[in-house]
């Protein structure tokens, strides 16, 4: 047998114990587990759920232990695994579903300035499922509370000019005063 031949090991007779973790459903209708975000139905916003993780599957259980969502496990950090049926309808903005949406994020950005709006709009349009950008957009917009709207606006202009729009870049520009 050569060292280049693949040896398959059968682990099927060795059961693995699933890992369990409690998480709260975020406003973007996802729960985080080991750096990856998995979607759950939007009606579960702000509720605690249980994540049951095996080597290949992530199950999300309600407080009664009933499986409410299941996804193939992903090991690439900062990824969103989204079932589009979990997301609220795009046009829907109801008071009884307290999720923020793209329109609210765009309006907040527009209130700060045109460059902030451009940055947020670019991020929201980047993903096939808009909700996947909500965390990044919120993090950027929250910078205005700490550093002020003027500094955020000029930093978003610089990020747009560089063609690299993300939270890390904008925060770095703010911190280094590269506006």
C-alpha positions as CSV (number, residue, x, y, z in Angstrom):
1,X,0.0,0.0,0.0
2,X,1.4,3.4,-1.0
3,X,1.2,6.5,1.2
4,X,-0.8,8.1,-1.6
5,X,-3.7,5.6,-1.3
6,X,-6.7,6.8,0.7
7,X,-7.6,4.8,3.7
8,X,-11.3,5.0,4.7
9,X,-12.1,4.4,8.3
10,X,-15.6,3.4,9.2
11,X,-16.9,5.4,12.1
12,X,-20.5,4.4,11.8
13,X,-20.3,2.1,14.8
14,X,-19.0,4.9,17.0
15,X,-21.9,7.1,17.9
16,X,-21.1,10.8,18.6
17,X,-22.9,12.7,21.2
18,X,-24.5,15.9,19.8
19,X,-23.3,19.2,21.2
20,X,-26.1,21.3,22.7
21,X,-26.2,25.1,23.1
22,X,-28.9,27.6,24.0
23,X,-29.1,30.7,21.7
24,X,-31.5,33.6,21.3
25,X,-32.9,34.3,17.8
26,X,-31.6,37.6,16.5
27,X,-33.5,40.2,14.6
28,X,-32.0,38.9,11.4
29,X,-33.8,35.6,12.0
30,X,-30.5,33.6,12.6
31,X,-28.8,32.0,15.5
32,X,-25.0,31.9,15.8
33,X,-23.2,28.6,16.5
34,X,-19.4,28.5,16.4
35,X,-19.1,31.5,14.1
36,X,-21.7,30.4,11.6
37,X,-25.3,31.8,11.4
38,X,-28.2,29.5,10.8
39,X,-31.7,30.7,10.0
40,X,-34.9,30.0,11.9
41,X,-38.4,31.1,11.1
42,X,-38.9,34.9,11.6
43,X,-41.8,34.4,14.1
44,X,-39.2,33.1,16.6
45,X,-37.4,36.4,16.9
46,X,-36.1,37.1,20.4
47,X,-36.9,33.6,21.6
48,X,-34.5,31.1,23.2
49,X,-33.8,28.0,21.1
50,X,-31.5,25.0,21.5
51,X,-28.9,24.2,18.9
52,X,-28.2,20.5,18.6
53,X,-25.0,20.0,16.5
54,X,-23.6,16.8,15.1
55,X,-20.6,16.5,12.7
56,X,-22.9,17.0,9.7
57,X,-26.2,18.6,10.8
58,X,-27.4,21.5,12.9
59,X,-30.9,21.1,14.3
60,X,-32.6,24.0,16.1
61,X,-35.1,23.0,18.7
62,X,-37.8,25.0,20.4
63,X,-38.2,25.1,24.2
64,X,-40.3,21.9,24.0
65,X,-37.5,20.0,22.2
66,X,-39.3,19.9,18.9
67,X,-37.0,20.4,15.8
68,X,-38.0,23.7,14.1
69,X,-35.2,24.0,11.7
70,X,-32.4,21.7,10.3
71,X,-29.4,22.7,8.2
72,X,-26.3,21.0,6.9
73,X,-23.4,22.0,9.2
74,X,-21.0,24.5,7.9
75,X,-17.4,24.9,9.3
76,X,-16.6,28.2,7.5
77,X,-16.8,31.0,10.0
78,X,-18.9,34.1,9.3
79,X,-21.1,32.3,6.8
80,X,-24.9,32.5,6.8
81,X,-26.9,29.3,6.2
82,X,-30.4,30.5,5.2
83,X,-33.6,28.8,4.3
84,X,-35.5,31.6,2.4
85,X,-38.8,30.3,3.8
86,X,-37.6,31.4,7.3
87,X,-37.4,35.1,6.3
88,X,-40.3,37.5,6.6
89,X,-41.8,38.5,3.2
90,X,-39.7,41.3,1.7
91,X,-42.6,43.7,1.5
92,X,-43.9,42.9,5.0
93,X,-43.2,45.3,7.8
94,X,-45.5,44.5,10.7
95,X,-45.5,45.8,14.3
96,X,-46.1,42.3,15.6
97,X,-42.9,41.1,14.0
98,X,-40.2,43.3,15.6
99,X,-37.5,42.5,13.1
100,X,-35.8,45.4,11.5
101,X,-35.6,45.4,7.7
102,X,-33.6,46.8,4.8
103,X,-35.9,49.8,4.5
104,X,-35.3,50.8,8.1
105,X,-31.5,50.3,7.8
106,X,-31.5,52.4,4.6
107,X,-33.5,55.2,6.2
108,X,-31.1,55.3,9.2
109,X,-28.1,55.4,6.8
110,X,-29.8,58.1,4.6
111,X,-30.4,60.2,7.8
112,X,-26.6,60.1,8.4
113,X,-25.6,60.9,4.8
114,X,-25.3,59.9,1.2
115,X,-22.0,58.0,1.6
116,X,-23.4,56.0,4.6
117,X,-26.5,55.2,2.5
118,X,-24.3,54.1,-0.4
119,X,-22.3,51.8,1.9
120,X,-25.3,50.3,3.6
121,X,-27.2,49.9,0.3
122,X,-24.2,48.1,-1.3
123,X,-24.0,45.7,1.6
124,X,-27.8,45.0,1.5
125,X,-27.7,44.3,-2.2
126,X,-24.5,42.1,-2.0
127,X,-26.2,38.9,-0.7
128,X,-29.0,36.9,-2.4
129,X,-30.9,37.0,1.0
130,X,-30.8,40.6,2.2
131,X,-31.2,39.6,5.9
132,X,-27.7,38.1,5.8
133,X,-26.3,41.7,5.7
134,X,-28.3,43.0,8.7
135,X,-25.7,42.3,11.3
136,X,-22.9,44.1,9.3
137,X,-25.2,47.0,8.6
138,X,-26.3,47.4,12.2
139,X,-22.7,47.3,13.4
140,X,-21.7,50.0,10.9
141,X,-24.7,52.2,11.8
142,X,-24.0,51.7,15.5
143,X,-20.6,53.3,15.0
144,X,-22.4,56.7,14.7
145,X,-23.5,56.4,18.3
146,X,-19.9,56.0,19.5
147,X,-18.0,58.2,17.0
148,X,-20.6,60.5,15.6
149,X,-22.5,60.8,12.3
150,X,-19.9,63.1,10.7
151,X,-17.0,60.7,11.2
152,X,-19.1,57.7,10.1
153,X,-20.1,59.6,6.9
154,X,-16.6,60.6,6.0
155,X,-15.3,57.0,6.7
156,X,-18.0,55.5,4.5
157,X,-17.0,57.9,1.8
158,X,-13.4,56.7,2.1
159,X,-14.5,53.0,2.1
160,X,-16.6,53.6,-1.0
161,X,-13.7,55.4,-2.7
162,X,-11.5,52.4,-1.9
163,X,-14.2,50.0,-3.2
164,X,-14.0,47.9,0.1
165,X,-17.1,48.3,2.1
166,X,-17.4,46.2,5.3
167,X,-17.5,46.8,9.0
168,X,-13.8,46.1,9.7
169,X,-12.6,48.6,7.0
170,X,-15.0,51.3,8.1
171,X,-14.1,50.9,11.8
172,X,-10.4,50.9,10.9
173,X,-10.8,54.1,8.9
174,X,-12.6,55.7,11.8
175,X,-9.9,54.6,14.3
176,X,-7.0,55.7,12.1
177,X,-8.8,59.0,11.2
178,X,-8.2,58.2,7.5
179,X,-11.2,60.3,6.5
